Amino acid sequence: MPLIGYARVSTEDQTPLPQSQALKSAGCVEIFEEHASGGNRARPVLARVLERIGKGDTLVVVRIDRLARSLSHLLEVIERLEAKGICSGTVIWLRRPGSRM
């Protein structure tokens, strides 16, 4: 069950390095990084991740807001995964102890 990581930062001033390091520490074998506003649903790297991921893979993000900024967008992503035969339980996010969900 390969772990596929997705890291996103909103601006060019930010670095995805801390997210990528956390994803690597979690055991991700592939990590995709993107600089894009969370409000923009047209994210080419996320689109590549959703095309790449297959049955048996697990999508990992550091925080759920790195994947989607709204419930409707999160549901859209999950529906795309389910359309490929990937169950929604294959999306996990890392959480630091004591942090809020």
C-alpha positions in Angstrom: 0.0 0.0 0.0 2.1 2.9 -1.2 1.7 6.2 0.5 1.4 9.2 -1.9 2.1 12.6 -0.3 0.6 16.0 -1.4 2.0 19.2 0.0 0.6 22.6 -0.9 1.6 26.2 0.1 -0.4 29.2 -0.9 2.3 31.7 -2.0 5.7 31.6 -3.7 7.1 33.1 -0.4 6.2 30.0 1.5 8.1 26.7 1.3 6.5 23.2 1.2 9.7 21.8 2.8 8.2 21.3 6.3 5.2 19.5 4.9 7.4 17.4 2.6 9.6 16.4 5.5 6.6 15.3 7.5 5.2 13.3 4.6 8.6 11.6 4.1 8.8 10.8 7.8 5.3 9.3 7.5 6.6 6.9 4.9 5.4 8.5 1.6 7.2 7.0 -1.4 6.2 9.8 -3.7 5.6 13.5 -2.7 4.0 16.1 -4.9 4.5 19.8 -4.1 2.4 22.7 -5.2 2.3 26.4 -4.9 -1.3 27.4 -5.3 -4.1 29.2 -3.5 -6.4 26.9 -1.6 -9.4 28.8 -3.0 -8.3 27.9 -6.5 -9.7 24.5 -7.5 -7.7 24.4 -10.7 -4.5 23.0 -9.2 -2.4 21.1 -11.8 -0.3 19.2 -9.3 -3.3 18.0 -7.4 -4.9 16.9 -10.7 -1.7 14.9 -11.4 -1.9 13.3 -8.0 -5.5 12.3 -8.5 -4.6 10.8 -11.9 -1.6 9.0 -10.5 -3.2 7.5 -7.4 -4.6 4.0 -7.9 -6.1 1.1 -6.0 -4.1 0.2 -3.0 -2.5 3.7 -2.7 -3.1 6.0 0.2 -3.1 9.8 -0.2 -1.5 11.6 2.7 -1.6 15.3 3.5 -0.2 17.1 6.5 -3.5 19.0 7.2 -6.8 18.5 5.5 -6.8 22.2 4.4 -3.8 21.4 2.3 -6.0 19.2 0.2 -9.2 21.2 0.1 -10.3 24.6 1.6 -14.0 23.8 1.6 -16.3 20.9 2.3 -17.6 21.0 -1.3 -14.1 20.8 -2.7 -13.2 18.0 -0.3 -16.2 16.0 -1.4 -15.3 16.6 -5.0 -11.8 15.2 -4.4 -13.3 12.2 -2.6 -15.8 11.6 -5.4 -12.9 11.6 -8.0 -11.1 9.0 -5.9 -14.2 6.9 -5.5 -14.8 7.1 -9.2 -11.4 5.4 -9.7 -12.4 2.6 -7.3 -10.4 4.1 -4.4 -12.3 4.2 -1.1 -12.5 7.5 0.8 -10.7 5.8 3.7 -7.5 6.0 1.7 -7.1 9.7 2.4 -5.3 10.4 5.7 -3.8 13.5 7.2 -1.1 13.8 9.7 -1.8 15.7 12.9 0.6 17.0 15.5 -0.3 16.0 19.1 -2.3 18.8 20.7 -3.2 20.5 17.5 -6.8 21.3 16.6 -8.5 19.5 13.7 
